[in-house]
Amino acid sequence: MEEVIAGQVVEHCKQYDNFIGRSFCEGGPIMYVIAVVGVLTTFLIIERLWTLHRLSIDKSHLNENLFSMLLRGDVKQSIAFCESKSTPLTNTLKAGLIQVLNKRPDEEVQVAMDASVLRETPRLEGWTQFLAVFGNVAVLIGLLGTISGMIGSFGGVADADAATKAAKLASGISEALNCTAFGLFVAIIAIVAYGFFQVRIGRIINDMLESSMNLMNLVTANRDKMKI
């Protein structure tokens, strides 16, 4: 009975003309779990790309416009300019400008911007950490498929006749190797994407810190020009 089922599975997988479809079929049920992890990884990558694009802004262009307003002493216009572009960077600068408008000391202005950086960082990170989790999980699931395939292969050979031993070995080894390959493929994509997003998020946070320090220096040097 097992030989008949194995033969049916092999014949079913042969109907796929492309390599990926045939390999996925030969990988057995564990491949569906890897596929779920792959779909979640893809969804998270797309979501983070869209979110970070939406939350990013040209730092040079922003500073050029905002700081020119501050040099003219127009704090209210600077705040309105930040409100028109809701990003972590503009929100951080706006938090400091509101304290300037309220005539608070320099220490409170800096504290307000530092607190804003802490609030905005989770928006930038989102579920990015799960990409590292998905990468590790994909490897482990692939390993589980590898072990499952090898157990099925050698376990079936023990009771099989000489004519079916080769077929059972080939089927089990194929399942094992395909699970390993697909698990590693998903893991590589997830880990590379995680590293890319970490670098990009780090750059945005650095821009927030740098711009807040530049704003603080500008305000400190031009307090007497501020129209409050």
C-alpha positions, 0 to 999 in steps of 0.5 A: 500500500505504501509503495502505491501511495509513494508511486502516486505522489511521484507521478503527481509531482512529475506533472509540474513542468517547472523546477520550483513546482516539482521541487515543492511537491516533492518536499512533502507536507513540511513545504507548506509550513515553509511556504506560510513563513515565506508569505509572512516574510514577503508581506512584512517586507512589502509593509516595511518598504511602504511604511519607511518610504512614507515616513522618510523625508529629504533631510537636507531639503527640510533643514534648508527650509526650516532653518531659514524660517527660524533665522527669520525668527518665525517659529509659528511658521516653522511649526506649521511647516513641520505639521504639513509633513508628518514624519518622525523627523518633522515630529521631533523638530516640532516637539522642540519648536513647541517648547521654544514657542512656550519660552522654555529653557534650552534643556527642556527643548532638548528633552522634548526632542529626545523624548520624541525620538524615543516615541517615533523609533517604534513606528520606524521599527514596526515588526521588523524584528520578526524578520530575524525570527522568520529567518531562524524559524525557516531554517529550523522548519527546513531542518525538520523537513530534512529529518522527516524525509530521512526518517521516512526514507530509511524507515521505508527501506528496512521493510521494502523489497529490493525493487522498491528500495532505490525508489524509496531512498530517492523519494526520501532524500529528495524530500529532505533536500528540497525542504532544506533548500526552500527553508534556506531560501526563505531564511536568506531573504528574511535575514538580508531584508532584516539587515537592510531595514536595520541600516535604513532605520538607523540612518533615519534615527541618526538624521533625527538626532543630528537635526535635533542638535542642529536645531538646538544650536540654531535656537540657542544662538538666535533666541533674541530673533525668535518671534514668540 
